[in-house]
């Protein structure tokens, strides 16, 4: 049972991480095309993508639930959301 919960969490976490990374890559692509973005926003998006890829790599290597990774992803998502909404 515990193994199924771990596998379910991992699949869910990696899917969430992939959605977020895809969204940030799309935003960065739009920024590089000159659509509604400045250099600060593009830099922040690149930073968010790098952090999400590090989190993803660590989650894949460790293969077990790590609340610290979940918290780090929430922080990166929050920061990226603030940048995209113009709050940062």
Buried (B, 14 or more C-beta within 10 A) or exposed (E): EEEEEEEEBBEEBBEEBEEBBEBBBEBBEBBEEEEEBEEEBBEBBBBBBEBBEEBBEEBEEEEEBBEEBBEBBEEBBEBBBEBBEEEE
